[in-house]
Amino acid sequence: MEQFQDTVNFIQDTFKTEAFIPLHAPHFGGNEKKYLNDCIDSTFVSSVGEYVNLFEEKIAAYTGTKYAIACVNGTNALHMALLVANVKPEDEVVTQALTFIATANAISYIGAAPVFVDVDKDTMGLSPDALKNFLEQHAVKKPDGFTYNKTTGKKITACVPMHTFGFPARIDEIVAICKTWNIVLIEDAAESLGSYFKGKHTGGFGDMAVFSFNGNKTITCGGGGALVTNDEALAKQAKHLTTQAKEPHRWKFRHDAIGYNYRMPNVNAAIACAQLEQLDAIVENKRDLAEKYTAFFKEIGLDFAQEPKDTKANYWLNALVLKDEKTRDAFLNFTNDQGVMTRPIWDLMSTLPMFESCQHDGLKNSKWLEKRVVNIPSSYRP
Ligand SMILES: *Cc1c(COP(=O)(O)O)cnc(C)c1O
Protein backbone atom coordinates (compact mmCIF):
# COMPACT_ATOMS: atom_id res chain seq x y z
CA MET A 1 0.00 0.00 0.00
CA GLU A 2 2.93 2.33 0.62
CA GLN A 3 3.97 1.98 -3.02
CA PHE A 4 0.43 2.87 -4.07
CA GLN A 5 0.24 5.92 -1.78
CA ASP A 6 3.65 7.07 -3.07
CA THR A 7 2.34 6.66 -6.62
CA VAL A 8 -0.78 8.75 -5.92
CA ASN A 9 1.36 11.46 -4.27
CA PHE A 10 3.81 11.50 -7.16
CA ILE A 11 1.06 11.80 -9.78
CA GLN A 12 -0.68 14.58 -7.83
CA ASP A 13 2.65 16.44 -7.50
CA THR A 14 3.47 15.93 -11.16
CA PHE A 15 0.06 17.20 -12.34
CA LYS A 16 0.08 19.87 -9.60
CA THR A 17 -3.45 19.08 -8.35
CA GLU A 18 -5.36 17.08 -5.78
CA ALA A 19 -8.53 17.24 -7.87
CA PHE A 20 -9.55 14.38 -10.16
CA ILE A 21 -6.78 13.49 -12.64
CA PRO A 22 -8.05 11.88 -15.88
CA LEU A 23 -6.16 9.30 -17.91
CA HIS A 24 -5.78 11.51 -20.95
CA ALA A 25 -7.15 15.00 -21.54
CA PRO A 26 -6.76 16.80 -24.88
CA HIS A 27 -4.55 19.90 -25.16
CA PHE A 28 -5.67 22.86 -27.29
CA GLY A 29 -2.84 25.39 -27.23
CA GLY A 30 -2.55 26.71 -30.78
CA ASN A 31 -4.60 27.89 -33.74
CA GLU A 32 -7.68 25.73 -33.09
CA LYS A 33 -10.14 28.63 -32.59
CA LYS A 34 -8.63 30.70 -35.38
CA TYR A 35 -8.92 27.92 -37.96
CA LEU A 36 -12.40 26.97 -36.72
CA ASN A 37 -13.62 30.54 -37.11
CA ASP A 38 -12.06 30.71 -40.53
CA CYS A 39 -13.76 27.46 -41.49
CA ILE A 40 -17.17 28.68 -40.32
CA ASP A 41 -16.71 32.03 -42.09
CA SER A 42 -15.90 30.17 -45.31
CA THR A 43 -19.25 28.25 -45.00
CA PHE A 44 -17.38 25.12 -46.15
CA VAL A 45 -18.00 23.11 -42.99
CA SER A 46 -18.65 19.66 -44.49
CA SER A 47 -16.51 17.30 -46.51
CA VAL A 48 -15.46 19.80 -49.15
CA GLY A 49 -13.00 22.44 -47.99
CA GLU A 50 -9.43 23.56 -47.82
CA TYR A 51 -8.67 22.22 -44.35
CA VAL A 52 -9.47 18.61 -45.30
CA ASN A 53 -7.08 18.77 -48.24
CA LEU A 54 -4.44 20.53 -46.16
CA PHE A 55 -4.81 17.99 -43.36
CA GLU A 56 -4.26 15.15 -45.81
CA GLU A 57 -1.08 16.77 -47.14
CA LYS A 58 0.21 17.40 -43.62
CA ILE A 59 -0.49 13.96 -42.21
CA ALA A 60 1.14 12.26 -45.21
CA ALA A 61 4.20 14.49 -44.85
CA TYR A 62 4.41 13.94 -41.10
CA THR A 63 4.18 10.15 -41.34
CA GLY A 64 6.47 9.98 -44.38
CA THR A 65 3.82 8.41 -46.60
CA LYS A 66 2.77 9.45 -50.09
CA TYR A 67 -1.01 9.60 -49.70
CA ALA A 68 -3.47 10.25 -46.88
CA ILE A 69 -7.26 9.99 -46.92
CA ALA A 70 -9.05 11.84 -44.13
CA CYS A 71 -11.88 9.85 -42.54
CA VAL A 72 -14.64 10.47 -40.01
CA ASN A 73 -12.88 8.30 -37.41
CA GLY A 74 -10.19 5.69 -37.03
CA THR A 75 -12.64 2.80 -37.01
CA ASN A 76 -14.03 3.59 -40.44
CA ALA A 77 -10.52 4.32 -41.75
CA LEU A 78 -9.75 0.70 -40.73
CA HIS A 79 -12.94 -0.53 -42.40
CA MET A 80 -11.94 1.34 -45.57
CA ALA A 81 -8.40 -0.09 -45.52
CA LEU A 82 -9.81 -3.63 -45.27
CA LEU A 83 -12.26 -2.92 -48.11
CA VAL A 84 -9.58 -1.70 -50.51
CA ALA A 85 -7.29 -4.55 -49.40
CA ASN A 86 -9.99 -6.67 -51.04
CA VAL A 87 -10.91 -8.56 -47.87
CA LYS A 88 -14.13 -10.47 -48.58
CA PRO A 89 -16.90 -11.71 -46.25
CA GLU A 90 -15.62 -15.29 -46.24
CA ASP A 91 -11.98 -14.33 -45.59
CA GLU A 92 -9.88 -14.28 -42.45
CA VAL A 93 -7.74 -11.47 -41.06
CA VAL A 94 -4.93 -12.12 -38.59
CA THR A 95 -4.71 -9.65 -35.73
CA GLN A 96 -3.93 -9.49 -32.02
CA ALA A 97 -6.38 -10.34 -29.23
CA LEU A 98 -4.82 -7.67 -27.03
CA THR A 99 -6.22 -4.58 -28.72
CA PHE A 100 -8.98 -2.01 -28.58
CA ILE A 101 -12.31 -3.34 -29.88
CA ALA A 102 -12.22 -1.19 -33.05
CA THR A 103 -9.60 -3.44 -34.66
CA ALA A 104 -11.77 -6.55 -34.42
CA ASN A 105 -15.00 -4.66 -35.14
CA ALA A 106 -13.70 -3.26 -38.44
CA ILE A 107 -12.81 -6.79 -39.58
CA SER A 108 -16.35 -7.88 -38.69
CA TYR A 109 -17.95 -5.03 -40.68
CA ILE A 110 -16.61 -6.77 -43.80
CA GLY A 111 -18.09 -10.06 -42.61
CA ALA A 112 -14.56 -11.50 -42.34
CA ALA A 113 -13.38 -13.47 -39.31
CA PRO A 114 -10.54 -12.29 -37.09
CA VAL A 115 -7.86 -14.84 -36.17
CA PHE A 116 -6.01 -13.92 -33.00
CA VAL A 117 -2.28 -14.43 -32.52
CA ASP A 118 -0.12 -13.54 -29.55
CA VAL A 119 1.75 -10.31 -28.78
CA ASP A 120 5.31 -9.77 -27.57
CA LYS A 121 5.63 -9.08 -23.85
CA ASP A 122 7.84 -6.01 -24.29
CA THR A 123 6.08 -4.25 -27.21
CA MET A 124 2.56 -5.52 -26.38
CA GLY A 125 2.09 -5.51 -30.18
CA LEU A 126 1.66 -8.44 -32.59
CA SER A 127 4.53 -10.89 -32.25
CA PRO A 128 6.28 -11.76 -35.53
CA ASP A 129 7.32 -15.09 -33.97
CA ALA A 130 3.71 -15.92 -33.13
CA LEU A 131 2.58 -14.85 -36.61
CA LYS A 132 5.23 -17.00 -38.30
CA ASN A 133 4.45 -20.02 -36.11
CA PHE A 134 0.73 -19.69 -36.72
CA LEU A 135 1.15 -19.52 -40.50
CA GLU A 136 3.65 -22.39 -40.63
CA GLN A 137 1.33 -24.59 -38.57
CA HIS A 138 -2.06 -23.63 -39.93
CA ALA A 139 -1.66 -22.08 -43.39
CA VAL A 140 -0.74 -23.12 -46.90
CA LYS A 141 0.13 -21.01 -49.93
CA LYS A 142 -1.86 -22.28 -52.90
CA PRO A 143 -1.02 -22.12 -56.64
CA ASP A 144 -3.21 -18.99 -56.99
CA GLY A 145 -0.51 -17.23 -54.93
CA PHE A 146 -2.71 -16.64 -51.90
CA THR A 147 -2.58 -18.06 -48.39
CA TYR A 148 -5.33 -20.27 -46.98
CA ASN A 149 -6.10 -21.56 -43.50
CA LYS A 150 -5.70 -25.37 -43.60
CA THR A 151 -8.29 -25.86 -40.83
CA THR A 152 -11.10 -23.61 -42.10
CA GLY A 153 -10.20 -23.55 -45.81
CA LYS A 154 -10.63 -19.76 -45.77
CA LYS A 155 -8.34 -17.24 -47.45
CA ILE A 156 -6.11 -15.26 -45.08
CA THR A 157 -6.16 -11.94 -46.89
CA ALA A 158 -4.80 -9.39 -44.46
CA CYS A 159 -2.89 -8.92 -41.22
CA VAL A 160 -3.56 -6.04 -38.82
CA PRO A 161 -0.89 -5.51 -36.13
CA MET A 162 -1.50 -2.73 -33.61
CA HIS A 163 1.13 -0.44 -32.03
CA THR A 164 -0.15 -0.70 -28.46
CA PHE A 165 -0.17 2.54 -26.41
CA GLY A 166 2.20 4.00 -29.02
CA PHE A 167 4.94 1.38 -28.51
CA PRO A 168 5.96 0.21 -31.99
CA ALA A 169 5.62 -3.52 -32.67
CA ARG A 170 8.51 -5.39 -34.40
CA ILE A 171 7.08 -4.18 -37.65
CA ASP A 172 10.04 -4.89 -39.99
CA GLU A 173 9.81 -8.62 -39.22
CA ILE A 174 6.04 -8.54 -39.68
CA VAL A 175 6.52 -6.89 -43.10
CA ALA A 176 8.87 -9.71 -44.17
CA ILE A 177 6.44 -12.45 -43.06
CA CYS A 178 3.46 -10.84 -44.81
CA LYS A 179 5.53 -10.51 -48.02
CA THR A 180 6.47 -14.21 -47.90
CA TRP A 181 2.84 -15.27 -47.48
CA ASN A 182 1.36 -12.60 -49.80
CA ILE A 183 -0.82 -11.13 -47.06
CA VAL A 184 -1.84 -7.46 -47.14
CA LEU A 185 -0.38 -5.62 -44.15
CA ILE A 186 -2.50 -2.90 -42.52
CA GLU A 187 -0.97 -1.19 -39.48
CA ASP A 188 -3.47 -0.11 -36.84
CA ALA A 189 -1.42 2.94 -35.90
CA ALA A 190 -4.36 4.66 -34.19
CA GLU A 191 -2.34 5.02 -30.99
CA SER A 192 1.12 5.63 -32.45
CA LEU A 193 1.12 9.04 -34.14
CA GLY A 194 4.57 10.43 -33.30
CA SER A 195 6.12 6.97 -32.72
CA TYR A 196 9.07 5.69 -34.75
CA PHE A 197 10.56 2.27 -35.45
CA LYS A 198 14.27 2.37 -36.41
CA GLY A 199 13.90 6.06 -37.28
CA LYS A 200 10.89 5.61 -39.58
CA HIS A 201 7.38 6.70 -38.57
CA THR A 202 4.93 3.92 -37.71
CA GLY A 203 2.30 3.50 -40.41
CA GLY A 204 4.87 3.73 -43.20
CA PHE A 205 5.71 0.03 -43.14
CA GLY A 206 2.48 -1.67 -44.17
CA ASP A 207 0.59 -1.53 -47.44
CA MET A 208 -1.73 0.81 -45.55
CA ALA A 209 -2.08 2.21 -42.03
CA VAL A 210 -4.69 4.09 -40.06
CA PHE A 211 -4.53 6.83 -37.43
CA SER A 212 -7.20 8.11 -35.05
CA PHE A 213 -7.90 11.65 -33.85
CA ASN A 214 -10.49 10.76 -31.24
CA GLY A 215 -10.69 12.88 -28.09
CA ASN A 216 -8.44 10.61 -26.03
CA LYS A 217 -5.63 10.23 -28.60
CA THR A 218 -2.28 12.10 -28.68
CA ILE A 219 -3.86 14.84 -30.80
CA THR A 220 -7.55 15.18 -31.55
CA CYS A 221 -10.10 16.96 -33.72
CA GLY A 222 -13.14 15.69 -31.79
CA GLY A 223 -13.51 12.70 -34.04
CA GLY A 224 -11.36 11.83 -36.99
CA GLY A 225 -9.18 9.29 -38.71
CA ALA A 226 -6.76 8.93 -41.57
CA LEU A 227 -5.76 6.14 -43.92
CA VAL A 228 -2.20 6.44 -45.24
CA THR A 229 -0.44 4.49 -48.01
CA ASN A 230 2.37 4.73 -50.55
CA ASP A 231 0.24 2.96 -53.17
CA GLU A 232 -1.46 5.34 -55.60
CA ALA A 233 -4.12 2.87 -56.75
CA LEU A 234 -5.17 2.02 -53.17
CA ALA A 235 -5.24 5.73 -52.27
CA LYS A 236 -7.42 6.59 -55.26
CA GLN A 237 -9.83 3.78 -54.51
CA ALA A 238 -10.06 4.71 -50.83
CA LYS A 239 -10.70 8.38 -51.62
CA HIS A 240 -13.40 7.38 -54.11
CA LEU A 241 -15.15 5.00 -51.69
CA THR A 242 -15.03 7.44 -48.74
CA THR A 243 -16.85 10.03 -50.85
CA GLN A 244 -19.90 7.96 -51.87
CA ALA A 245 -18.11 6.63 -54.98
CA LYS A 246 -19.29 9.64 -56.96
CA GLU A 247 -18.03 9.97 -60.49
CA PRO A 248 -16.30 13.33 -60.91
CA HIS A 249 -18.56 15.70 -62.85
CA ARG A 250 -19.47 19.37 -62.59
CA TRP A 251 -23.18 18.76 -61.90
CA LYS A 252 -24.15 15.14 -62.42
CA PHE A 253 -24.79 12.84 -59.46
CA ARG A 254 -23.70 9.42 -60.64
CA HIS A 255 -22.07 6.72 -58.55
CA ASP A 256 -20.21 3.69 -59.86
CA ALA A 257 -19.95 1.54 -56.71
CA ILE A 258 -21.43 1.17 -53.24
CA GLY A 259 -19.68 4.03 -51.50
CA TYR A 260 -19.48 5.35 -47.97
CA ASN A 261 -19.94 8.73 -46.32
CA TYR A 262 -16.63 8.45 -44.52
CA ARG A 263 -14.88 11.71 -45.40
CA MET A 264 -13.79 13.94 -42.51
CA PRO A 265 -15.75 17.21 -42.37
CA ASN A 266 -13.80 20.45 -42.86
CA VAL A 267 -14.75 21.63 -39.34
CA ASN A 268 -12.89 18.70 -37.82
CA ALA A 269 -10.01 19.11 -40.25
CA ALA A 270 -9.59 22.75 -39.17
CA ILE A 271 -8.97 21.59 -35.59
CA ALA A 272 -6.79 18.72 -36.83
CA CYS A 273 -4.54 21.14 -38.76
CA ALA A 274 -4.05 23.26 -35.65
CA GLN A 275 -3.32 20.16 -33.56
CA LEU A 276 -0.77 18.81 -36.06
CA GLU A 277 1.24 22.03 -35.66
CA GLN A 278 1.66 21.15 -31.97
CA LEU A 279 2.25 17.42 -32.34
CA ASP A 280 6.03 17.50 -31.85
CA ALA A 281 5.72 19.66 -28.74
CA ILE A 282 2.96 17.43 -27.32
CA VAL A 283 5.02 14.28 -27.90
CA GLU A 284 8.10 15.87 -26.28
CA ASN A 285 5.95 16.86 -23.29
CA LYS A 286 4.63 13.30 -23.00
CA ARG A 287 8.12 11.83 -23.30
CA ASP A 288 9.27 14.12 -20.51
CA LEU A 289 6.45 12.79 -18.30
CA ALA A 290 7.47 9.21 -19.16
CA GLU A 291 11.04 10.01 -18.16
CA LYS A 292 9.83 11.28 -14.78
CA TYR A 293 7.70 8.15 -14.33
CA THR A 294 10.66 5.94 -15.29
CA ALA A 295 12.89 7.41 -12.57
CA PHE A 296 10.13 7.38 -9.96
CA PHE A 297 8.93 3.81 -10.52
CA LYS A 298 12.51 2.53 -10.59
CA GLU A 299 13.01 4.06 -7.16
CA ILE A 300 9.88 2.50 -5.64
CA GLY A 301 10.25 -0.83 -7.45
CA LEU A 302 7.30 -0.95 -9.86
CA ASP A 303 7.64 -2.06 -13.50
CA PHE A 304 6.99 0.92 -15.80
CA ALA A 305 6.59 0.03 -19.51
CA GLN A 306 9.36 1.62 -21.57
CA GLU A 307 9.92 2.01 -25.30
CA PRO A 308 11.37 -1.14 -26.86
CA LYS A 309 14.89 -1.15 -28.35
CA ASP A 310 15.27 0.66 -31.72
CA THR A 311 12.05 2.63 -31.22
CA LYS A 312 10.97 6.11 -30.20
CA ALA A 313 7.53 5.98 -28.60
CA ASN A 314 4.99 8.79 -28.24
CA TYR A 315 4.07 7.43 -24.77
CA TRP A 316 0.41 7.98 -25.61
CA LEU A 317 -0.79 6.07 -22.55
CA ASN A 318 1.74 5.26 -19.86
CA ALA A 319 1.53 1.76 -18.42
CA LEU A 320 2.60 -0.25 -15.39
CA VAL A 321 3.03 -4.01 -15.37
CA LEU A 322 1.96 -5.14 -11.90
CA LYS A 323 2.91 -8.36 -10.12
CA ASP A 324 -0.36 -10.26 -10.48
CA GLU A 325 -4.12 -9.85 -10.88
CA LYS A 326 -4.71 -9.32 -7.17
CA THR A 327 -2.13 -6.53 -6.99
CA ARG A 328 -3.62 -4.96 -10.11
CA ASP A 329 -7.13 -4.88 -8.63
CA ALA A 330 -5.82 -3.42 -5.37
CA PHE A 331 -3.95 -0.74 -7.35
CA LEU A 332 -7.02 0.13 -9.43
CA ASN A 333 -9.18 0.46 -6.33
CA PHE A 334 -6.64 2.48 -4.38
CA THR A 335 -5.82 5.01 -7.12
CA ASN A 336 -9.38 5.52 -8.40
CA ASP A 337 -10.62 5.98 -4.80
CA GLN A 338 -8.20 8.90 -4.51
CA GLY A 339 -9.24 10.56 -7.77
CA VAL A 340 -6.28 9.38 -9.82
CA MET A 341 -7.77 7.69 -12.84
CA THR A 342 -6.21 4.36 -13.77
CA ARG A 343 -7.56 1.57 -15.97
CA PRO A 344 -6.73 -2.02 -16.79
CA ILE A 345 -5.67 -2.96 -20.33
CA TRP A 346 -8.47 -4.31 -22.55
CA ASP A 347 -10.05 -7.72 -22.02
CA LEU A 348 -8.76 -9.97 -24.80
CA MET A 349 -10.97 -9.91 -27.90
CA SER A 350 -11.08 -13.73 -27.74
CA THR A 351 -12.99 -13.51 -24.44
CA LEU A 352 -15.83 -11.36 -25.84
CA PRO A 353 -19.08 -13.14 -26.77
CA MET A 354 -18.95 -12.13 -30.46
CA PHE A 355 -15.34 -13.30 -30.92
CA GLU A 356 -15.05 -16.23 -28.52
CA SER A 357 -15.37 -18.84 -31.28
CA CYS A 358 -12.59 -17.28 -33.39
CA GLN A 359 -9.40 -19.26 -33.91
CA HIS A 360 -6.39 -18.26 -31.76
CA ASP A 361 -2.91 -19.53 -30.95
CA GLY A 362 -3.16 -19.91 -27.16
CA LEU A 363 -2.28 -16.24 -26.54
CA LYS A 364 0.24 -16.91 -23.76
CA ASN A 365 1.73 -13.40 -23.46
CA SER A 366 -1.61 -11.71 -24.13
CA LYS A 367 -3.21 -13.57 -21.20
CA TRP A 368 -0.25 -12.71 -18.97
CA LEU A 369 -0.42 -8.99 -19.83
CA GLU A 370 -4.24 -8.88 -19.66
CA LYS A 371 -4.09 -9.57 -15.90
CA ARG A 372 -1.24 -7.18 -15.05
CA VAL A 373 -1.16 -4.05 -17.20
CA VAL A 374 -2.75 -0.78 -16.08
CA ASN A 375 -2.68 2.69 -17.61
CA ILE A 376 -1.91 5.74 -15.49
CA PRO A 377 -2.48 9.48 -16.16
CA SER A 378 -0.68 10.50 -19.34
CA SER A 379 -1.96 13.97 -20.32
CA TYR A 380 0.08 16.86 -21.66
CA ARG A 381 1.20 19.06 -18.77
CA PRO A 382 1.19 22.84 -19.49
C1 LIG B 1 -8.64 4.67 -31.03
C2 LIG B 1 -8.40 3.42 -31.75
C3 LIG B 1 -9.00 3.14 -32.99
C4 LIG B 1 -9.94 4.05 -33.73
O1 LIG B 1 -10.77 4.73 -32.93
P1 LIG B 1 -11.81 5.87 -33.36
O2 LIG B 1 -12.38 6.24 -32.04
O3 LIG B 1 -12.79 5.23 -34.28
O4 LIG B 1 -11.08 7.00 -34.02
C5 LIG B 1 -8.66 1.96 -33.63
N1 LIG B 1 -7.81 1.09 -33.08
C6 LIG B 1 -7.20 1.32 -31.90
C7 LIG B 1 -6.23 0.34 -31.39
C8 LIG B 1 -7.48 2.49 -31.20
O5 LIG B 1 -6.90 2.70 -30.01
The ligand as an ORCA input file, in Angstrom:
! r2SCAN-3c Opt
* xyz 0 1
  C      -8.638      4.675    -31.031
  C      -8.400      3.421    -31.753
  C      -8.998      3.135    -32.991
  C      -9.935      4.046    -33.727
  O     -10.768      4.734    -32.929
  P     -11.811      5.867    -33.356
  O     -12.380      6.242    -32.043
  O     -12.786      5.233    -34.279
  O     -11.082      7.001    -34.018
  C      -8.660      1.956    -33.626
  N      -7.810      1.092    -33.080
  C      -7.201      1.324    -31.903
  C      -6.234      0.340    -31.386
  C      -7.483      2.489    -31.195
  O      -6.897      2.702    -30.014
*
